[in-house]
Amino acid sequence: MKKFAPYLTPFGLAIMPIIASAQTVESAIATIENILNLLIPLLMVLATVVFLWGVITYITAGGEEDKIKKGRSYMLFGIIGLFVMVAIWGIVKFVINTFGVGGEGVPTGVGGL
């Protein structure tokens, strides 16, 4: 957790004014949902690029053990990243349907396109 704290603190501080200006819980949830609708597809693209970079590194390793290990680790990190994001959006969809707070769950694309 200590590795992520320097990155989470600025993010938390950046969204505090947005959450504080929300007048109701529903508007706070809508604001957070709008932010995540832009962020999650970009992170999924990034995880896919990491996976594909691992595949390219693995294929072009030419028998070098270091490059093979590096390619495998990139592929593993990419798959884990995609799995975690899809699982989180499944949980979000479950919470939205259970509590009926509105929303669509998994975003359709960057900017809702």
C-alpha positions as CSV (number, residue, x, y, z in Angstrom):
1,M,0.0,0.0,0.0
2,K,2.9,2.3,0.6
3,K,3.8,2.2,-3.1
4,F,0.4,3.4,-4.1
5,A,-0.1,6.1,-1.4
6,P,1.9,8.8,-3.3
7,Y,-0.3,8.3,-6.3
8,L,-3.6,8.0,-4.6
9,T,-3.2,11.1,-2.4
10,P,-3.0,13.6,-5.2
11,F,-5.9,11.9,-7.0
12,G,-8.0,12.1,-3.8
13,L,-7.1,15.7,-3.2
14,A,-8.0,16.5,-6.9
15,I,-11.5,15.1,-6.7
16,M,-12.3,16.5,-3.2
17,P,-13.6,19.8,-4.5
18,I,-15.8,18.0,-7.0
19,I,-17.3,15.8,-4.3
20,A,-17.6,18.7,-1.9
21,S,-19.5,20.8,-4.3
22,A,-22.1,18.0,-4.9
23,Q,-25.3,18.9,-3.2
24,T,-26.7,15.3,-2.9
25,V,-25.4,11.8,-2.8
26,E,-26.8,11.1,-6.2
27,S,-25.0,14.1,-7.8
28,A,-21.7,13.0,-6.1
29,I,-22.2,9.5,-7.5
30,A,-23.0,11.0,-10.9
31,T,-19.8,13.1,-10.8
32,I,-17.7,10.1,-9.9
33,E,-19.4,8.1,-12.5
34,N,-18.6,10.7,-15.2
35,I,-14.9,10.8,-14.2
36,L,-14.7,7.0,-14.2
37,N,-16.5,6.8,-17.6
38,L,-13.5,8.8,-19.0
39,L,-10.8,7.1,-17.0
40,I,-11.7,3.3,-17.2
41,P,-11.6,3.0,-21.1
42,L,-8.2,4.7,-21.2
43,L,-6.9,2.3,-18.5
44,M,-8.3,-0.7,-20.4
45,V,-6.5,0.6,-23.6
46,L,-3.3,1.0,-21.5
47,A,-3.6,-2.5,-20.1
48,T,-4.1,-3.9,-23.6
49,V,-1.0,-2.0,-24.9
50,V,1.0,-3.4,-22.0
51,F,-0.1,-7.0,-22.9
52,L,0.7,-6.5,-26.5
53,W,4.1,-5.0,-25.7
54,G,4.7,-8.2,-23.7
55,V,3.7,-10.3,-26.6
56,I,6.1,-8.4,-28.9
57,T,8.9,-8.6,-26.4
58,Y,8.4,-12.3,-26.0
59,I,8.3,-13.0,-29.7
60,T,11.3,-10.9,-30.5
61,A,13.4,-12.3,-27.6
62,G,15.4,-14.6,-29.8
63,G,16.1,-17.1,-27.0
64,E,17.3,-14.5,-24.5
65,E,16.0,-15.5,-21.1
66,D,15.9,-11.9,-19.7
67,K,13.7,-10.7,-22.6
68,I,11.5,-13.8,-22.3
69,K,10.9,-13.2,-18.6
70,K,10.3,-9.5,-19.2
71,G,7.7,-10.3,-22.0
72,R,5.9,-12.8,-19.8
73,S,5.7,-10.4,-16.9
74,Y,4.3,-7.7,-19.2
75,M,1.7,-10.1,-20.5
76,L,0.8,-11.1,-17.0
77,F,0.5,-7.5,-15.8
78,G,-1.7,-6.7,-18.8
79,I,-4.0,-9.6,-18.2
80,I,-4.3,-8.9,-14.5
81,G,-5.0,-5.2,-15.2
82,L,-7.8,-6.1,-17.6
83,F,-9.2,-8.7,-15.3
84,V,-9.3,-6.3,-12.3
85,M,-11.0,-3.5,-14.3
86,V,-13.6,-5.8,-15.7
87,A,-14.2,-7.3,-12.3
88,I,-14.6,-3.9,-10.7
89,W,-17.1,-2.8,-13.4
90,G,-19.0,-6.0,-12.7
91,I,-19.2,-5.0,-9.0
92,V,-20.2,-1.5,-10.0
93,K,-23.0,-2.8,-12.2
94,F,-24.1,-5.1,-9.4
95,V,-24.2,-2.2,-6.9
96,I,-26.0,0.1,-9.4
97,N,-28.7,-2.6,-10.0
98,T,-29.0,-3.5,-6.3
99,F,-29.4,0.0,-4.9
100,G,-31.0,1.5,-7.9
101,V,-28.9,4.7,-7.9
102,G,-29.0,5.0,-11.7
103,G,-26.3,4.7,-14.3
104,E,-25.3,2.3,-16.9
105,G,-22.4,0.3,-15.4
106,V,-19.7,-0.3,-17.9
107,P,-19.0,2.8,-20.0
108,T,-19.6,2.6,-23.7
109,G,-16.4,4.4,-24.6
110,V,-14.5,7.6,-24.1
111,G,-16.9,10.4,-23.6
112,G,-19.9,8.0,-23.8
113,L,-19.5,7.6,-27.6
